[in-house]
Each structure stands twice: as structure tokens, then as C-alpha cells.
Amino acid sequence: MDKIFIKDIKINANHGVLAFEKEQGQDFYISSNIYLDLSHAGMSDDLDASINYAEITTNIIKYFTIHTFDLIEKAGEYVALNILHTHPMIKKIDLEIHKPHAPMDVSFKDVGIKITRERVKAHIALGSNLDSQKFGTSREIIKQAIVEINELEFTKVTKESTLIETEPYGVEDQPNFINGVIEIETLLSPYYLLTKLLHMELHFERVRKQRWGMRTLDLDLILYGNHVCYDETLILPHPSMHVRDFVLQPLCEISPHAVHPIFHETAYILLQKLNPVIDVKLEP
């Protein structure tokens, strides 16, 4: 991917844990690599096909000086997200913040952070088979959850599947499920997004009494771009998505060409291997 780089913007700002850092301020240096497609700008010589370096620099300085944070980690996070949010043409940003005058009782040359944030398409599977007196039927709960996901910061729902009724998986002695899948575009990290989804489940009265048991709301992060991770907090892609037709069928309705980053096969191929009887019309 092409990139534009901006090196060592000098900014005097008031970030730090200690009171005098917020009162007196100090110099910081910010550098960034900004990733986007520059081919059209290269062929057309049109500024509108690229980004304005001065505008980006002004944006960074303004955000970094107006706000005050204890940690440069948080300052970097929100500067990066603000750049991506206000400039949809940018796909990814590497951001460095240097704090050469940090209050440490040792001689040192520099200290700072480096982060990378990007615009990602992710897919979330939704399910419910338990009504709620507060939130309504399973279908109503899922619809409300989609609205709340769309209201998450730096996130928007871009596609939404039809809701389908499916037989229970794992534990058969329970009501049928209502299932669907949505596609989102988000700037949130997969871990932070997962945390938000788990909190949302609790908000909709999800109680974890039995594995594969009844629930008011189940939100599974099944794909996060082409990211692969496996730890005690998060597994991506979802380890069971390829064996669940109630996930693959609605996924294929909205994103049949979404590629499983481990099997390197599309959602449509995975569904055909699992259940070739299901007919899914591919997007044009």
C-alpha cells in the first residue's frame, strides 16, 4: 500500500501523570506513516485524489494540544483514531510520539510509543432464542443490538443479513434460534470491540448458565479483516464458524466473498462444503 509520511512535528503540550507536566507542558515530537492509494493522484495530479499534508499536520497539532491525557498511549490512540475518522481515504496509520523530556531519574535520549491503527471490515454473528420482558422478542433484541453496535464509537454497520430461524446447536432441548450476521467498518481493535460486544450481551440480560444453552443475545466476532489470533481472550477467526451453517448462510447473503484467513476459502465455498443444499445468490 502507498504511504505519505510526516516526520517529527514539534508540539508543546500538557500530557503527563505528574501535575507539573500538565501545568508547564513540554515538547513532544510526532511522526506518522499514512497509508492510502496514491495511484489516482499520481496519474491525475489532482489534490482531491490525495490528502493535504498541511491539513493532516494541523489536525494532529490541534487534537494533541486541545486535549490533555495522563498517558501518551491514550493521546496516541485518539490522535490516530481521529485522523482515520476524519479522513475516510486513509486506510491505516502508523503513529509515533516521542517524549524526550519525560521526568525520569536517569540519563536517556528518548522515550515514546509506536502504534498502528487501521480501518477494518469485521463480521459479527448475532443469535437469540430467549425473549425478554424488558427488550421484547428475540428478533426485537437482535434489531436493537444492531442499532447499538452502529452507535459504537468509530464504528458503523455497513451490511445486515436477513434474520433466519434455525434449530439449536449443541443442546437440542431448547427453542429455535433467530440468527443473522452484520458487516461493520470499525477503527476499534478486535480486543476492545470484543469487550464492547460482551458488555452489550450483559446489557440485554445474557446469562451464561449452560454452554450452547438459551440466551437473550449472543454476539460472536467471527471475522476481523484477515487477522488471525489465538489467546485466552480472543480467537480469530471464530473457531467454529466454518461448521455452522446458521453463521455461514447469513454471512454468504451479505459477504459471500469474505475469505477465511486460515483456510483461505470464501464463505460461499465453506457453506457449499458444509451444506451444498443451501442456495445462496452471490453478489454481482
Secondary structure, 3 states (H helix, E strand, C coil): CCEEEEEEEEEEECCCCCHHHHHHCEEEEEEEEEECCCHHHHHHCCHHHCCCHHHHHHHHHHHHHHCCCCCHHHHHHHHHHHHHHHCCCCCEEEEEEECCCCCCCCCCCCCEEEEEEECEEEEEEEEECCCECCCECHHHHHHHHHHHHHCCCCEEEEEECCCEEECCCCCCCCCCEEEEEEEEEECCCHHHHHHHHHHHHHHCCCCCCCCCCCCCCEEEEEEECCCCEECCCCEECCCCHHHCHHHHHHHHHHCCCCECCCCCCEHHHHHHHHCCCCCCCCCC
